[in-house]
Amino acid sequence: MSQFRSIIDTHNQMSRVIPENQKHLITDLTNFMNTLGTTTEKYLTSKQVYTNYLQVLLAHMPNRPLKNADPLWMWNCQEVFSYSTIN
């Protein structure tokens, strides 16, 4: 069974690849992170928190697999999210 990194670490990496012009996405992800407050470390590395974070992220992505013509930042987000597990 895979373990997840802290969503905080993943969010920090995600923040580096999302361009500043994606204001709504940045705001939505920041708002999500702010709702975590003083949550336990166990929750910050849980499948549930990643599922909820992914839902926010996917609301700003195309409702289809990414295509070569999609912006690089979308591909980078996918890569960051893909590497959020510790094997």
PDB file of N, CA, C and O in Angstrom, chain B, residues numbered from 101:
ATOM      1  N   MET B 101       0.836  -1.175   0.000  1.00  0.00           N
ATOM      2  CA  MET B 101       0.000   0.000   0.000  1.00  0.00           C
ATOM      3  C   MET B 101       0.883   1.241   0.000  1.00  0.00           C
ATOM      4  O   MET B 101       1.832   1.333   0.778  1.00  0.00           O
ATOM      5  N   SER B 102       0.579   2.170  -0.849  1.00  0.00           N
ATOM      6  CA  SER B 102       1.364   3.399  -0.949  1.00  0.00           C
ATOM      7  C   SER B 102       1.033   4.356   0.179  1.00  0.00           C
ATOM      8  O   SER B 102      -0.094   4.413   0.670  1.00  0.00           O
ATOM      9  N   GLN B 103       2.044   5.102   0.572  1.00  0.00           N
ATOM     10  CA  GLN B 103       1.851   6.174   1.534  1.00  0.00           C
ATOM     11  C   GLN B 103       1.935   7.485   0.776  1.00  0.00           C
ATOM     12  O   GLN B 103       2.646   7.593  -0.223  1.00  0.00           O
ATOM     13  N   PHE B 104       1.211   8.471   1.252  1.00  0.00           N
ATOM     14  CA  PHE B 104       1.232   9.783   0.627  1.00  0.00           C
ATOM     15  C   PHE B 104       2.128  10.729   1.408  1.00  0.00           C
ATOM     16  O   PHE B 104       2.248  10.634   2.629  1.00  0.00           O
ATOM     17  N   ARG B 105       2.757  11.648   0.674  1.00  0.00           N
ATOM     18  CA  ARG B 105       3.454  12.748   1.329  1.00  0.00           C
ATOM     19  C   ARG B 105       2.413  13.655   1.951  1.00  0.00           C
ATOM     20  O   ARG B 105       1.222  13.529   1.666  1.00  0.00           O
ATOM     21  N   SER B 106       2.848  14.550   2.782  1.00  0.00           N
ATOM     22  CA  SER B 106       1.923  15.533   3.335  1.00  0.00           C
ATOM     23  C   SER B 106       1.353  16.361   2.188  1.00  0.00           C
ATOM     24  O   SER B 106       2.075  16.754   1.272  1.00  0.00           O
ATOM     25  N   ILE B 107       0.064  16.616   2.250  1.00  0.00           N
ATOM     26  CA  ILE B 107      -0.581  17.431   1.222  1.00  0.00           C
ATOM     27  C   ILE B 107       0.044  18.820   1.191  1.00  0.00           C
ATOM     28  O   ILE B 107       0.013  19.490   0.159  1.00  0.00           O
ATOM     29  N   ILE B 108       0.601  19.251   2.290  1.00  0.00           N
ATOM     30  CA  ILE B 108       1.269  20.556   2.340  1.00  0.00           C
ATOM     31  C   ILE B 108       2.459  20.571   1.393  1.00  0.00           C
ATOM     32  O   ILE B 108       2.645  21.536   0.652  1.00  0.00           O
ATOM     33  N   ASP B 109       3.263  19.521   1.405  1.00  0.00           N
ATOM     34  CA  ASP B 109       4.414  19.432   0.496  1.00  0.00           C
ATOM     35  C   ASP B 109       3.960  19.385  -0.958  1.00  0.00           C
ATOM     36  O   ASP B 109       4.529  20.058  -1.817  1.00  0.00           O
ATOM     37  N   THR B 110       2.938  18.592  -1.225  1.00  0.00           N
ATOM     38  CA  THR B 110       2.421  18.500  -2.587  1.00  0.00           C
ATOM     39  C   THR B 110       1.858  19.842  -3.036  1.00  0.00           C
ATOM     40  O   THR B 110       2.088  20.265  -4.169  1.00  0.00           O
ATOM     41  N   HIS B 111       1.128  20.508  -2.160  1.00  0.00           N
ATOM     42  CA  HIS B 111       0.562  21.817  -2.495  1.00  0.00           C
ATOM     43  C   HIS B 111       1.681  22.834  -2.775  1.00  0.00           C
ATOM     44  O   HIS B 111       1.579  23.629  -3.709  1.00  0.00           O
ATOM     45  N   ASN B 112       2.721  22.805  -1.981  1.00  0.00           N
ATOM     46  CA  ASN B 112       3.836  23.732  -2.213  1.00  0.00           C
ATOM     47  C   ASN B 112       4.486  23.491  -3.578  1.00  0.00           C
ATOM     48  O   ASN B 112       4.837  24.444  -4.274  1.00  0.00           O
ATOM     49  N   GLN B 113       4.645  22.240  -3.957  1.00  0.00           N
ATOM     50  CA  GLN B 113       5.187  21.923  -5.283  1.00  0.00           C
ATOM     51  C   GLN B 113       4.208  22.334  -6.377  1.00  0.00           C
ATOM     52  O   GLN B 113       4.610  22.847  -7.422  1.00  0.00           O
ATOM     53  N   MET B 114       2.934  22.108  -6.132  1.00  0.00           N
ATOM     54  CA  MET B 114       1.913  22.471  -7.116  1.00  0.00           C
ATOM     55  C   MET B 114       1.923  23.984  -7.334  1.00  0.00           C
ATOM     56  O   MET B 114       1.776  24.456  -8.462  1.00  0.00           O
ATOM     57  N   SER B 115       2.095  24.732  -6.260  1.00  0.00           N
ATOM     58  CA  SER B 115       2.108  26.193  -6.350  1.00  0.00           C
ATOM     59  C   SER B 115       3.241  26.702  -7.232  1.00  0.00           C
ATOM     60  O   SER B 115       3.138  27.779  -7.820  1.00  0.00           O
ATOM     61  N   ARG B 116       4.305  25.940  -7.325  1.00  0.00           N
ATOM     62  CA  ARG B 116       5.445  26.341  -8.159  1.00  0.00           C
ATOM     63  C   ARG B 116       5.194  26.143  -9.648  1.00  0.00           C
ATOM     64  O   ARG B 116       5.839  26.790 -10.473  1.00  0.00           O
ATOM     65  N   VAL B 117       4.265  25.258 -10.004  1.00  0.00           N
ATOM     66  CA  VAL B 117       4.055  24.965 -11.429  1.00  0.00           C
ATOM     67  C   VAL B 117       2.800  25.627 -12.003  1.00  0.00           C
ATOM     68  O   VAL B 117       2.626  25.675 -13.220  1.00  0.00           O
ATOM     69  N   ILE B 118       1.944  26.126 -11.147  1.00  0.00           N
ATOM     70  CA  ILE B 118       0.731  26.798 -11.629  1.00  0.00           C
ATOM     71  C   ILE B 118       1.072  28.258 -11.901  1.00  0.00           C
ATOM     72  O   ILE B 118       1.537  28.958 -11.002  1.00  0.00           O
ATOM     73  N   PRO B 119       0.850  28.723 -13.112  1.00  0.00           N
ATOM     74  CA  PRO B 119       1.179  30.119 -13.435  1.00  0.00           C
ATOM     75  C   PRO B 119       0.268  31.103 -12.697  1.00  0.00           C
ATOM     76  O   PRO B 119      -0.872  30.788 -12.355  1.00  0.00           O
ATOM     77  N   GLU B 120       0.796  32.287 -12.465  1.00  0.00           N
ATOM     78  CA  GLU B 120       0.075  33.321 -11.724  1.00  0.00           C
ATOM     79  C   GLU B 120      -1.243  33.720 -12.392  1.00  0.00           C
ATOM     80  O   GLU B 120      -2.162  34.180 -11.714  1.00  0.00           O
ATOM     81  N   ASN B 121      -1.343  33.550 -13.697  1.00  0.00           N
ATOM     82  CA  ASN B 121      -2.582  33.941 -14.379  1.00  0.00           C
ATOM     83  C   ASN B 121      -3.740  32.973 -14.102  1.00  0.00           C
ATOM     84  O   ASN B 121      -4.869  33.240 -14.513  1.00  0.00           O
ATOM     85  N   GLN B 122      -3.484  31.879 -13.428  1.00  0.00           N
ATOM     86  CA  GLN B 122      -4.537  30.924 -13.054  1.00  0.00           C
ATOM     87  C   GLN B 122      -5.073  31.270 -11.661  1.00  0.00           C
ATOM     88  O   GLN B 122      -5.064  30.445 -10.748  1.00  0.00           O
ATOM     89  N   LYS B 123      -5.535  32.502 -11.531  1.00  0.00           N
ATOM     90  CA  LYS B 123      -5.938  33.055 -10.235  1.00  0.00           C
ATOM     91  C   LYS B 123      -7.050  32.254  -9.552  1.00  0.00           C
ATOM     92  O   LYS B 123      -6.998  32.035  -8.342  1.00  0.00           O
ATOM     93  N   HIS B 124      -8.044  31.822 -10.311  1.00  0.00           N
ATOM     94  CA  HIS B 124      -9.156  31.076  -9.708  1.00  0.00           C
ATOM     95  C   HIS B 124      -8.678  29.741  -9.143  1.00  0.00           C
ATOM     96  O   HIS B 124      -9.072  29.346  -8.045  1.00  0.00           O
ATOM     97  N   LEU B 125      -7.840  29.062  -9.887  1.00  0.00           N
ATOM     98  CA  LEU B 125      -7.295  27.789  -9.413  1.00  0.00           C
ATOM     99  C   LEU B 125      -6.452  28.007  -8.164  1.00  0.00           C
ATOM    100  O   LEU B 125      -6.597  27.281  -7.180  1.00  0.00           O
ATOM    101  N   ILE B 126      -5.582  28.991  -8.198  1.00  0.00           N
ATOM    102  CA  ILE B 126      -4.726  29.276  -7.043  1.00  0.00           C
ATOM    103  C   ILE B 126      -5.584  29.613  -5.827  1.00  0.00           C
ATOM    104  O   ILE B 126      -5.318  29.131  -4.725  1.00  0.00           O
ATOM    105  N   THR B 127      -6.600  30.429  -6.021  1.00  0.00           N
ATOM    106  CA  THR B 127      -7.494  30.805  -4.919  1.00  0.00           C
ATOM    107  C   THR B 127      -8.231  29.590  -4.367  1.00  0.00           C
ATOM    108  O   THR B 127      -8.321  29.418  -3.151  1.00  0.00           O
ATOM    109  N   ASP B 128      -8.754  28.755  -5.248  1.00  0.00           N
ATOM    110  CA  ASP B 128      -9.491  27.569  -4.803  1.00  0.00           C
ATOM    111  C   ASP B 128      -8.597  26.598  -4.031  1.00  0.00           C
ATOM    112  O   ASP B 128      -9.008  26.057  -3.005  1.00  0.00           O
ATOM    113  N   LEU B 129      -7.378  26.376  -4.523  1.00  0.00           N
ATOM    114  CA  LEU B 129      -6.461  25.481  -3.821  1.00  0.00           C
ATOM    115  C   LEU B 129      -6.031  26.076  -2.482  1.00  0.00           C
ATOM    116  O   LEU B 129      -5.927  25.359  -1.487  1.00  0.00           O
ATOM    117  N   THR B 130      -5.784  27.374  -2.455  1.00  0.00           N
ATOM    118  CA  THR B 130      -5.408  28.038  -1.204  1.00  0.00           C
ATOM    119  C   THR B 130      -6.550  27.964  -0.198  1.00  0.00           C
ATOM    120  O   THR B 130      -6.329  27.679   0.979  1.00  0.00           O
ATOM    121  N   ASN B 131      -7.761  28.218  -0.659  1.00  0.00           N
ATOM    122  CA  ASN B 131      -8.927  28.111   0.227  1.00  0.00           C
ATOM    123  C   ASN B 131      -9.070  26.701   0.780  1.00  0.00           C
ATOM    124  O   ASN B 131      -9.374  26.519   1.959  1.00  0.00           O
ATOM    125  N   PHE B 132      -8.851  25.705  -0.069  1.00  0.00           N
ATOM    126  CA  PHE B 132      -8.911  24.319   0.404  1.00  0.00           C
ATOM    127  C   PHE B 132      -7.872  24.084   1.489  1.00  0.00           C
ATOM    128  O   PHE B 132      -8.176  23.510   2.535  1.00  0.00           O
ATOM    129  N   MET B 133      -6.649  24.528   1.241  1.00  0.00           N
ATOM    130  CA  MET B 133      -5.578  24.325   2.219  1.00  0.00           C
ATOM    131  C   MET B 133      -5.896  25.048   3.529  1.00  0.00           C
ATOM    132  O   MET B 133      -5.576  24.547   4.607  1.00  0.00           O
ATOM    133  N   ASN B 134      -6.520  26.213   3.439  1.00  0.00           N
ATOM    134  CA  ASN B 134      -6.879  26.965   4.644  1.00  0.00           C
ATOM    135  C   ASN B 134      -7.935  26.246   5.475  1.00  0.00           C
ATOM    136  O   ASN B 134      -8.001  26.435   6.690  1.00  0.00           O
ATOM    137  N   THR B 135      -8.759  25.425   4.832  1.00  0.00           N
ATOM    138  CA  THR B 135      -9.781  24.689   5.582  1.00  0.00           C
ATOM    139  C   THR B 135      -9.170  23.572   6.424  1.00  0.00           C
ATOM    140  O   THR B 135      -9.814  23.064   7.341  1.00  0.00           O
ATOM    141  N   LEU B 136      -7.951  23.195   6.122  1.00  0.00           N
ATOM    142  CA  LEU B 136      -7.313  22.103   6.862  1.00  0.00           C
ATOM    143  C   LEU B 136      -6.957  22.521   8.284  1.00  0.00           C
ATOM    144  O   LEU B 136      -6.935  21.692   9.194  1.00  0.00           O
ATOM    145  N   GLY B 137      -6.680  23.804   8.469  1.00  0.00           N
ATOM    146  CA  GLY B 137      -6.402  24.320   9.806  1.00  0.00           C
ATOM    147  C   GLY B 137      -5.369  23.513  10.564  1.00  0.00           C
ATOM    148  O   GLY B 137      -4.242  23.331  10.105  1.00  0.00           O
ATOM    149  N   THR B 138      -5.759  23.040  11.709  1.00  0.00           N
ATOM    150  CA  THR B 138      -4.835  22.295  12.573  1.00  0.00           C
ATOM    151  C   THR B 138      -5.134  20.800  12.513  1.00  0.00           C
ATOM    152  O   THR B 138      -5.210  20.133  13.545  1.00  0.00           O
ATOM    153  N   THR B 139      -5.296  20.294  11.334  1.00  0.00           N
ATOM    154  CA  THR B 139      -5.588  18.870  11.151  1.00  0.00           C
ATOM    155  C   THR B 139      -4.389  18.030  11.552  1.00  0.00           C
ATOM    156  O   THR B 139      -3.258  18.514  11.591  1.00  0.00           O
ATOM    157  N   THR B 140      -4.646  16.794  11.842  1.00  0.00           N
ATOM    158  CA  THR B 140      -3.582  15.887  12.255  1.00  0.00           C
ATOM    159  C   THR B 140      -2.700  15.499  11.068  1.00  0.00           C
ATOM    160  O   THR B 140      -3.127  15.542   9.914  1.00  0.00           O
ATOM    161  N   GLU B 141      -1.485  15.127  11.377  1.00  0.00           N
ATOM    162  CA  GLU B 141      -0.546  14.685  10.339  1.00  0.00           C
ATOM    163  C   GLU B 141      -1.114  13.459   9.613  1.00  0.00           C
ATOM    164  O   GLU B 141      -0.904  13.289   8.412  1.00  0.00           O
ATOM    165  N   LYS B 142      -1.818  12.628  10.336  1.00  0.00           N
ATOM    166  CA  LYS B 142      -2.404  11.428   9.719  1.00  0.00           C
ATOM    167  C   LYS B 142      -3.372  11.819   8.607  1.00  0.00           C
ATOM    168  O   LYS B 142      -3.375  11.198   7.544  1.00  0.00           O
ATOM    169  N   TYR B 143      -4.194  12.843   8.842  1.00  0.00           N
ATOM    170  CA  TYR B 143      -5.131  13.282   7.811  1.00  0.00           C
ATOM    171  C   TYR B 143      -4.404  13.956   6.654  1.00  0.00           C
ATOM    172  O   TYR B 143      -4.801  13.797   5.500  1.00  0.00           O
ATOM    173  N   LEU B 144      -3.340  14.710   6.950  1.00  0.00           N
ATOM    174  CA  LEU B 144      -2.591  15.424   5.905  1.00  0.00           C
ATOM    175  C   LEU B 144      -1.909  14.472   4.930  1.00  0.00           C
ATOM    176  O   LEU B 144      -1.517  14.878   3.836  1.00  0.00           O
ATOM    177  N   THR B 145      -1.767  13.221   5.318  1.00  0.00           N
ATOM    178  CA  THR B 145      -1.147  12.218   4.444  1.00  0.00           C
ATOM    179  C   THR B 145      -2.147  11.125   4.049  1.00  0.00           C
ATOM    180  O   THR B 145      -1.754  10.030   3.646  1.00  0.00           O
ATOM    181  N   SER B 146      -3.425  11.432   4.168  1.00  0.00           N
ATOM    182  CA  SER B 146      -4.449  10.418   3.890  1.00  0.00           C
ATOM    183  C   SER B 146      -4.940  10.477   2.442  1.00  0.00           C
ATOM    184  O   SER B 146      -4.799  11.482   1.746  1.00  0.00           O
ATOM    185  N   LYS B 147      -5.508   9.377   2.034  1.00  0.00           N
ATOM    186  CA  LYS B 147      -6.110   9.300   0.702  1.00  0.00           C
ATOM    187  C   LYS B 147      -7.267  10.289   0.586  1.00  0.00           C
ATOM    188  O   LYS B 147      -7.485  10.873  -0.476  1.00  0.00           O
ATOM    189  N   GLN B 148      -8.000  10.475   1.669  1.00  0.00           N
ATOM    190  CA  GLN B 148      -9.164  11.368   1.660  1.00  0.00           C
ATOM    191  C   GLN B 148      -8.772  12.805   1.351  1.00  0.00           C
ATOM    192  O   GLN B 148      -9.430  13.456   0.539  1.00  0.00           O
ATOM    193  N   VAL B 149      -7.715  13.314   1.979  1.00  0.00           N
ATOM    194  CA  VAL B 149      -7.311  14.708   1.729  1.00  0.00           C
ATOM    195  C   VAL B 149      -6.827  14.865   0.288  1.00  0.00           C
ATOM    196  O   VAL B 149      -7.055  15.901  -0.337  1.00  0.00           O
ATOM    197  N   TYR B 150      -6.159  13.838  -0.235  1.00  0.00           N
ATOM    198  CA  TYR B 150      -5.716  13.892  -1.632  1.00  0.00           C
ATOM    199  C   TYR B 150      -6.903  13.844  -2.592  1.00  0.00           C
ATOM    200  O   TYR B 150      -6.894  14.516  -3.624  1.00  0.00           O
ATOM    201  N   THR B 151      -7.907  13.064  -2.263  1.00  0.00           N
ATOM    202  CA  THR B 151      -9.105  12.998  -3.092  1.00  0.00           C
ATOM    203  C   THR B 151      -9.790  14.362  -3.136  1.00  0.00           C
ATOM    204  O   THR B 151     -10.203  14.823  -4.200  1.00  0.00           O
ATOM    205  N   ASN B 152      -9.907  14.995  -1.987  1.00  0.00           N
ATOM    206  CA  ASN B 152     -10.544  16.309  -1.929  1.00  0.00           C
ATOM    207  C   ASN B 152      -9.721  17.365  -2.668  1.00  0.00           C
ATOM    208  O   ASN B 152     -10.282  18.215  -3.360  1.00  0.00           O
ATOM    209  N   TYR B 153      -8.410  17.314  -2.526  1.00  0.00           N
ATOM    210  CA  TYR B 153      -7.532  18.258  -3.225  1.00  0.00           C
ATOM    211  C   TYR B 153      -7.649  18.048  -4.734  1.00  0.00           C
ATOM    212  O   TYR B 153      -7.719  19.012  -5.496  1.00  0.00           O
ATOM    213  N   LEU B 154      -7.669  16.795  -5.156  1.00  0.00           N
ATOM    214  CA  LEU B 154      -7.784  16.477  -6.577  1.00  0.00           C
ATOM    215  C   LEU B 154      -9.100  16.993  -7.160  1.00  0.00           C
ATOM    216  O   LEU B 154      -9.126  17.453  -8.301  1.00  0.00           O
ATOM    217  N   GLN B 155     -10.166  16.924  -6.413  1.00  0.00           N
ATOM    218  CA  GLN B 155     -11.450  17.436  -6.889  1.00  0.00           C
ATOM    219  C   GLN B 155     -11.379  18.930  -7.181  1.00  0.00           C
ATOM    220  O   GLN B 155     -11.937  19.407  -8.169  1.00  0.00           O
ATOM    221  N   VAL B 156     -10.685  19.664  -6.310  1.00  0.00           N
ATOM    222  CA  VAL B 156     -10.512  21.105  -6.540  1.00  0.00           C
ATOM    223  C   VAL B 156      -9.675  21.318  -7.795  1.00  0.00           C
ATOM    224  O   VAL B 156     -10.010  22.153  -8.635  1.00  0.00           O
ATOM    225  N   LEU B 157      -8.606  20.575  -7.919  1.00  0.00           N
ATOM    226  CA  LEU B 157      -7.713  20.704  -9.075  1.00  0.00           C
ATOM    227  C   LEU B 157      -8.434  20.354 -10.375  1.00  0.00           C
ATOM    228  O   LEU B 157      -8.307  21.074 -11.365  1.00  0.00           O
ATOM    229  N   LEU B 158      -9.173  19.278 -10.381  1.00  0.00           N
ATOM    230  CA  LEU B 158      -9.853  18.830 -11.606  1.00  0.00           C
ATOM    231  C   LEU B 158     -10.959  19.773 -12.044  1.00  0.00           C
ATOM    232  O   LEU B 158     -11.329  19.783 -13.218  1.00  0.00           O
ATOM    233  N   ALA B 159     -11.489  20.558 -11.135  1.00  0.00           N
ATOM    234  CA  ALA B 159     -12.514  21.536 -11.508  1.00  0.00           C
ATOM    235  C   ALA B 159     -11.949  22.596 -12.454  1.00  0.00           C
ATOM    236  O   ALA B 159     -12.704  23.318 -13.107  1.00  0.00           O
ATOM    237  N   HIS B 160     -10.630  22.686 -12.523  1.00  0.00           N
ATOM    238  CA  HIS B 160      -9.979  23.685 -13.374  1.00  0.00           C
ATOM    239  C   HIS B 160      -9.243  23.052 -14.569  1.00  0.00           C
ATOM    240  O   HIS B 160      -8.532  23.733 -15.308  1.00  0.00           O
ATOM    241  N   MET B 161      -9.425  21.771 -14.732  1.00  0.00           N
ATOM    242  CA  MET B 161      -8.783  21.043 -15.828  1.00  0.00           C
ATOM    243  C   MET B 161      -9.849  20.598 -16.822  1.00  0.00           C
ATOM    244  O   MET B 161     -11.030  20.535 -16.480  1.00  0.00           O
ATOM    245  N   PRO B 162      -9.438  20.289 -18.052  1.00  0.00           N
ATOM    246  CA  PRO B 162     -10.416  19.778 -19.022  1.00  0.00           C
ATOM    247  C   PRO B 162     -11.004  18.446 -18.545  1.00  0.00           C
ATOM    248  O   PRO B 162     -10.326  17.658 -17.884  1.00  0.00           O
ATOM    249  N   ASN B 163     -12.241  18.215 -18.881  1.00  0.00           N
ATOM    250  CA  ASN B 163     -12.912  16.973 -18.489  1.00  0.00           C
ATOM    251  C   ASN B 163     -12.606  15.873 -19.515  1.00  0.00           C
ATOM    252  O   ASN B 163     -13.505  15.289 -20.120  1.00  0.00           O
ATOM    253  N   ARG B 164     -11.333  15.621 -19.680  1.00  0.00           N
ATOM    254  CA  ARG B 164     -10.849  14.613 -20.638  1.00  0.00           C
ATOM    255  C   ARG B 164      -9.371  14.387 -20.343  1.00  0.00           C
ATOM    256  O   ARG B 164      -8.765  15.173 -19.614  1.00  0.00           O
ATOM    257  N   PRO B 165      -8.788  13.342 -20.887  1.00  0.00           N
ATOM    258  CA  PRO B 165      -7.340  13.184 -20.732  1.00  0.00           C
ATOM    259  C   PRO B 165      -6.602  14.375 -21.356  1.00  0.00           C
ATOM    260  O   PRO B 165      -7.069  14.951 -22.339  1.00  0.00           O
ATOM    261  N   LEU B 166      -5.475  14.735 -20.796  1.00  0.00           N
ATOM    262  CA  LEU B 166      -4.701  15.840 -21.359  1.00  0.00           C
ATOM    263  C   LEU B 166      -4.202  15.486 -22.751  1.00  0.00           C
ATOM    264  O   LEU B 166      -3.902  14.331 -23.053  1.00  0.00           O
ATOM    265  N   LYS B 167      -4.121  16.510 -23.587  1.00  0.00           N
ATOM    266  CA  LYS B 167      -3.616  16.359 -24.953  1.00  0.00           C
ATOM    267  C   LYS B 167      -2.305  17.124 -25.071  1.00  0.00           C
ATOM    268  O   LYS B 167      -2.005  17.993 -24.252  1.00  0.00           O
ATOM    269  N   ASN B 168      -1.541  16.797 -26.086  1.00  0.00           N
ATOM    270  CA  ASN B 168      -0.259  17.481 -26.299  1.00  0.00           C
ATOM    271  C   ASN B 168      -0.414  18.993 -26.405  1.00  0.00           C
ATOM    272  O   ASN B 168       0.496  19.732 -26.031  1.00  0.00           O
ATOM    273  N   ALA B 169      -1.529  19.453 -26.900  1.00  0.00           N
ATOM    274  CA  ALA B 169      -1.754  20.884 -27.092  1.00  0.00           C
ATOM    275  C   ALA B 169      -2.116  21.614 -25.791  1.00  0.00           C
ATOM    276  O   ALA B 169      -2.134  22.845 -25.760  1.00  0.00           O
ATOM    277  N   ASP B 170      -2.401  20.869 -24.727  1.00  0.00           N
ATOM    278  CA  ASP B 170      -2.735  21.513 -23.454  1.00  0.00           C
ATOM    279  C   ASP B 170      -1.512  22.220 -22.880  1.00  0.00           C
ATOM    280  O   ASP B 170      -0.376  21.831 -23.152  1.00  0.00           O
ATOM    281  N   PRO B 171      -1.753  23.262 -22.084  1.00  0.00           N
ATOM    282  CA  PRO B 171      -0.630  24.022 -21.520  1.00  0.00           C
ATOM    283  C   PRO B 171       0.293  23.148 -20.664  1.00  0.00           C
ATOM    284  O   PRO B 171      -0.146  22.192 -20.025  1.00  0.00           O
ATOM    285  N   LEU B 172       1.556  23.494 -20.668  1.00  0.00           N
ATOM    286  CA  LEU B 172       2.565  22.742 -19.918  1.00  0.00           C
ATOM    287  C   LEU B 172       2.254  22.696 -18.434  1.00  0.00           C
ATOM    288  O   LEU B 172       2.526  21.691 -17.778  1.00  0.00           O
ATOM    289  N   TRP B 173       1.685  23.773 -17.888  1.00  0.00           N
ATOM    290  CA  TRP B 173       1.416  23.784 -16.449  1.00  0.00           C
ATOM    291  C   TRP B 173       0.437  22.670 -16.062  1.00  0.00           C
ATOM    292  O   TRP B 173       0.527  22.130 -14.960  1.00  0.00           O
ATOM    293  N   MET B 174      -0.492  22.324 -16.953  1.00  0.00           N
ATOM    294  CA  MET B 174      -1.425  21.234 -16.651  1.00  0.00           C
ATOM    295  C   MET B 174      -0.676  19.906 -16.564  1.00  0.00           C
ATOM    296  O   MET B 174      -0.934  19.091 -15.677  1.00  0.00           O
ATOM    297  N   TRP B 175       0.233  19.706 -17.477  1.00  0.00           N
ATOM    298  CA  TRP B 175       1.052  18.493 -17.449  1.00  0.00           C
ATOM    299  C   TRP B 175       1.910  18.453 -16.193  1.00  0.00           C
ATOM    300  O   TRP B 175       2.085  17.398 -15.582  1.00  0.00           O
ATOM    301  N   ASN B 176       2.440  19.604 -15.815  1.00  0.00           N
ATOM    302  CA  ASN B 176       3.269  19.678 -14.614  1.00  0.00           C
ATOM    303  C   ASN B 176       2.453  19.394 -13.358  1.00  0.00           C
ATOM    304  O   ASN B 176       2.943  18.748 -12.432  1.00  0.00           O
ATOM    305  N   CYS B 177       1.217  19.873 -13.324  1.00  0.00           N
ATOM    306  CA  CYS B 177       0.338  19.565 -12.193  1.00  0.00           C
ATOM    307  C   CYS B 177       0.098  18.063 -12.101  1.00  0.00           C
ATOM    308  O   CYS B 177       0.135  17.480 -11.018  1.00  0.00           O
ATOM    309  N   GLN B 178      -0.144  17.457 -13.234  1.00  0.00           N
ATOM    310  CA  GLN B 178      -0.354  16.010 -13.264  1.00  0.00           C
ATOM    311  C   GLN B 178       0.877  15.284 -12.741  1.00  0.00           C
ATOM    312  O   GLN B 178       0.760  14.319 -11.985  1.00  0.00           O
ATOM    313  N   GLU B 179       2.044  15.741 -13.137  1.00  0.00           N
ATOM    314  CA  GLU B 179       3.282  15.102 -12.686  1.00  0.00           C
ATOM    315  C   GLU B 179       3.488  15.268 -11.182  1.00  0.00           C
ATOM    316  O   GLU B 179       3.836  14.309 -10.493  1.00  0.00           O
ATOM    317  N   VAL B 180       3.278  16.470 -10.677  1.00  0.00           N
ATOM    318  CA  VAL B 180       3.420  16.701  -9.240  1.00  0.00           C
ATOM    319  C   VAL B 180       2.469  15.792  -8.474  1.00  0.00           C
ATOM    320  O   VAL B 180       2.862  15.149  -7.500  1.00  0.00           O
ATOM    321  N   PHE B 181       1.242  15.742  -8.910  1.00  0.00           N
ATOM    322  CA  PHE B 181       0.241  14.907  -8.225  1.00  0.00           C
ATOM    323  C   PHE B 181       0.623  13.425  -8.306  1.00  0.00           C
ATOM    324  O   PHE B 181       0.427  12.678  -7.348  1.00  0.00           O
ATOM    325  N   SER B 182       1.156  13.014  -9.426  1.00  0.00           N
ATOM    326  CA  SER B 182       1.548  11.613  -9.608  1.00  0.00           C
ATOM    327  C   SER B 182       2.670  11.204  -8.666  1.00  0.00           C
ATOM    328  O   SER B 182       2.750  10.046  -8.255  1.00  0.00           O
ATOM    329  N   TYR B 183       3.526  12.142  -8.328  1.00  0.00           N
ATOM    330  CA  TYR B 183       4.666  11.836  -7.451  1.00  0.00           C
ATOM    331  C   TYR B 183       4.393  12.169  -5.998  1.00  0.00           C
ATOM    332  O   TYR B 183       5.328  12.410  -5.235  1.00  0.00           O
ATOM    333  N   SER B 184       3.127  12.185  -5.601  1.00  0.00           N
ATOM    334  CA  SER B 184       2.787  12.505  -4.232  1.00  0.00           C
ATOM    335  C   SER B 184       2.785  11.270  -3.334  1.00  0.00           C
ATOM    336  O   SER B 184       2.520  11.380  -2.136  1.00  0.00           O
ATOM    337  N   THR B 185       3.074  10.102  -3.894  1.00  0.00           N
ATOM    338  CA  THR B 185       3.142   8.895  -3.072  1.00  0.00           C
ATOM    339  C   THR B 185       4.595   8.561  -2.761  1.00  0.00           C
ATOM    340  O   THR B 185       5.512   8.859  -3.527  1.00  0.00           O
ATOM    341  N   ILE B 186       4.761   7.939  -1.619  1.00  0.00           N
ATOM    342  CA  ILE B 186       6.073   7.454  -1.184  1.00  0.00           C
ATOM    343  C   ILE B 186       6.019   5.941  -1.263  1.00  0.00           C
ATOM    344  O   ILE B 186       5.207   5.305  -0.590  1.00  0.00           O
ATOM    345  N   ASN B 187       6.867   5.375  -2.068  1.00  0.00           N
ATOM    346  CA  ASN B 187       6.855   3.899  -2.209  1.00  0.00           C
ATOM    347  C   ASN B 187       7.879   3.252  -1.319  1.00  0.00           C
ATOM    348  O   ASN B 187       8.004   2.028  -1.311  1.00  0.00           O
TER     349      ASN B 187
END
